[in-house]
């Protein structure tokens, strides 16, 4: 009987080390799984914050467009060349677009929409006369009615927050 007890005792002592190794491997796997899940959560949080910033910047730029379009009643007087108070002369063909040019300083600062964000900046360019409807194009210039052509404008609005999303919106506006 003593022989049996000593034999079962020695088998048990050999198995205890294997359990510890298996538990440590499972703990390592669970830790890696937890870290991967945490990394995904942090990435999703950043994506959500960026989406929120872009949405807010879009709304500010949109408010700048609406404010610029409100300046057309009554129609404004545009300078002969260059820009003044957010109103710009017709763009020069082949020149760098004003909204792309880093040295352009003709932006007009609009009204603040949200105190936590910078106000929108915008400018309006005159583009000359444009045709109103397709049949005007088929008529010779000397037979066109004055109602066939109306002044066209390009409105550009920008919302740029320091270290956050930047949005530039443009719209074409047909005057009266």
Backbone torsions as a table, in degrees:
resi	resn	phi	psi	omega
1	UNK	NA	-35.6	177.7
2	UNK	-65.6	-33.2	-179.4
3	UNK	-65.6	-40.7	179.3
4	UNK	-65.3	-40.9	-179.0
5	UNK	-66.1	-39.6	-179.1
6	UNK	-70.3	-32.7	178.9
7	UNK	-69.4	-45.5	179.2
8	UNK	-67.0	-31.7	177.9
9	UNK	-67.1	-40.3	-179.2
10	UNK	-70.8	-33.2	177.6
11	UNK	-68.6	-39.0	179.2
12	UNK	-65.1	-38.4	-178.3
13	UNK	-67.4	-30.9	177.5
14	UNK	-73.1	-30.2	-176.3
15	UNK	-81.7	-22.8	-177.3
16	UNK	-65.0	-34.0	178.7
17	UNK	-68.7	-36.7	179.9
18	UNK	-66.3	-37.9	178.6
19	UNK	-63.2	-41.8	179.8
20	UNK	-62.6	-43.0	-179.9
21	UNK	-64.6	-44.1	179.6
22	UNK	-62.9	-43.8	-179.9
23	UNK	-64.9	-40.5	179.1
24	UNK	-65.5	-39.6	177.6
25	UNK	-65.3	-43.6	177.2
26	UNK	-63.1	-38.7	177.6
27	UNK	-64.1	-40.6	177.3
28	UNK	-63.7	-43.9	178.5
29	UNK	-62.7	-41.9	178.9
30	UNK	-65.9	-37.2	178.0
31	UNK	-65.1	-44.7	178.4
32	UNK	-63.3	-40.6	177.4
33	UNK	-63.2	-42.4	178.3
34	UNK	-64.0	-41.2	178.9
35	UNK	-65.9	-40.2	177.9
36	UNK	-64.1	-40.6	178.5
37	UNK	-65.6	-40.7	179.0
38	UNK	-64.8	-41.3	178.9
39	UNK	-62.4	-42.1	177.6
40	UNK	-63.3	-39.0	179.5
41	UNK	-65.7	-42.5	178.7
42	UNK	-63.8	-40.5	177.9
43	UNK	-62.8	-44.0	178.5
44	UNK	-63.7	-36.2	178.5
45	UNK	-65.7	-41.9	177.4
46	UNK	-63.7	-42.5	179.7
47	UNK	-62.5	-40.5	179.1
48	UNK	-65.5	-42.1	178.6
49	UNK	-63.9	-41.2	178.3
50	UNK	-65.0	-39.7	178.5
51	UNK	-64.5	-40.5	177.8
52	UNK	-64.4	-45.3	178.6
53	UNK	-60.1	-43.7	-179.1
54	UNK	-66.0	-40.5	178.0
55	UNK	-62.2	-42.2	179.1
56	UNK	-67.3	-41.5	178.7
57	UNK	-64.4	-38.2	177.7
58	UNK	-61.9	-44.1	-179.6
59	UNK	-64.1	-38.6	178.6
60	UNK	-66.1	-43.9	178.9
61	UNK	-64.2	-38.7	177.8
62	UNK	-63.1	-39.9	177.0
63	UNK	-63.7	-36.1	175.8
64	UNK	-63.1	-41.0	176.9
65	UNK	-60.4	-46.6	-177.8
66	UNK	-64.4	-38.9	179.0
67	UNK	-65.7	-40.9	179.0
68	UNK	-65.6	-41.2	179.5
69	UNK	-66.0	-28.0	178.5
70	UNK	-69.3	-18.1	179.5
71	UNK	-74.1	-7.0	-177.9
72	UNK	-85.3	4.5	179.0
73	UNK	-124.6	98.1	-1.5
74	UNK	-74.3	162.6	-178.5
75	UNK	-59.4	134.2	-178.1
76	UNK	-77.8	164.3	175.8
77	UNK	-99.4	122.6	-177.5
78	UNK	-91.8	147.8	177.7
79	UNK	-69.3	158.7	179.3
80	UNK	-68.7	-32.8	177.2
81	UNK	-152.6	155.9	179.9
82	UNK	72.7	-156.5	-178.0
83	UNK	-134.0	147.9	175.8
84	UNK	-148.1	124.2	177.3
85	UNK	53.8	39.4	176.8
86	UNK	82.7	2.3	177.0
87	UNK	-109.7	126.3	-174.4
88	UNK	-121.4	147.1	176.0
89	UNK	-68.8	172.8	179.8
90	UNK	-57.4	136.0	179.7
91	UNK	-65.1	148.6	179.1
92	UNK	-83.4	131.2	179.9
93	UNK	-62.2	134.4	178.8
94	UNK	85.9	-11.8	179.2
95	UNK	-79.4	160.0	177.0
96	UNK	-64.0	136.2	177.7
97	UNK	-58.8	140.5	-175.0
98	UNK	-61.1	-39.5	-176.5
99	UNK	-71.8	-15.6	178.5
100	UNK	-93.8	-27.6	-176.1
101	UNK	-69.1	118.5	-178.7
102	UNK	-67.4	-25.6	-179.0
103	UNK	-87.3	-1.2	-178.8
104	UNK	-70.1	126.7	-178.7
105	UNK	-123.3	25.9	-179.6
106	UNK	-91.3	9.5	179.6
107	UNK	-65.3	139.5	175.5
108	UNK	-102.9	130.6	-178.9
109	UNK	-84.3	121.1	-178.5
110	UNK	-82.9	-173.6	179.5
111	UNK	-75.2	145.8	-179.3
112	UNK	-70.4	131.1	-179.2
113	UNK	-93.1	-41.9	-176.7
114	UNK	-135.6	125.0	-177.0
115	UNK	-60.3	-22.0	-179.3
116	UNK	-83.4	-6.8	-178.2
117	UNK	-123.3	154.9	175.9
118	UNK	-68.2	148.4	178.9
119	UNK	-68.7	158.7	179.3
120	UNK	-70.3	154.4	173.9
121	UNK	-118.7	141.0	-178.4
122	UNK	-150.1	164.4	169.8
123	UNK	-149.4	157.7	-178.0
124	UNK	-122.3	130.6	177.4
125	UNK	-112.0	137.9	173.3
126	UNK	-84.2	138.7	-178.3
127	UNK	-116.7	8.9	180.0
128	UNK	86.5	-163.8	-178.3
129	UNK	-88.7	145.7	177.1
130	UNK	-132.5	155.7	-178.8
131	UNK	-77.4	142.7	-177.2
132	UNK	-83.5	-40.8	-173.7
133	UNK	-143.1	158.2	-172.0
134	UNK	-57.7	-35.4	-176.9
135	UNK	-67.5	-23.8	177.3
136	UNK	-62.3	-34.3	-177.3
137	UNK	-68.4	-29.0	-178.1
138	UNK	-80.8	-15.0	-179.8
139	UNK	-86.0	145.8	173.4
140	UNK	-65.7	152.8	-175.0
141	UNK	-57.8	-36.6	-177.7
142	UNK	-75.1	-11.1	179.8
143	UNK	-108.3	2.8	-179.6
144	UNK	-77.0	142.8	175.2
145	UNK	-75.3	150.4	176.0
146	UNK	-60.8	-22.9	178.7
147	UNK	-75.7	-10.2	180.0
148	UNK	-70.6	-27.2	-175.7
149	UNK	-119.0	138.5	175.1
150	UNK	-133.3	154.8	178.4
151	UNK	-67.0	142.8	178.9
152	UNK	-115.6	145.1	-180.0
153	UNK	-135.8	150.6	172.8
154	UNK	-115.4	123.8	179.5
155	UNK	-106.7	126.7	179.1
156	UNK	-120.7	128.5	-179.6
157	UNK	-126.7	142.0	-178.1
158	UNK	-133.0	138.3	171.6
159	UNK	-123.3	112.6	-178.3
160	UNK	-129.2	111.4	178.4
161	UNK	-100.3	143.4	-179.7
162	UNK	-60.1	120.2	176.8
163	UNK	68.9	13.7	-178.6
164	UNK	-128.1	-167.5	-177.3
165	UNK	-65.1	146.5	177.0
166	UNK	-125.5	131.3	-177.2
167	UNK	-131.2	134.7	173.3
168	UNK	-121.2	127.0	178.2
169	UNK	-120.6	146.5	175.8
170	UNK	-132.6	151.0	173.8
171	UNK	-144.7	150.9	174.6
172	UNK	-99.5	138.0	-176.3
173	UNK	-127.2	130.0	176.5
174	UNK	-101.4	120.7	-178.6
175	UNK	-76.9	-177.0	-179.2
176	UNK	-103.8	NA	NA
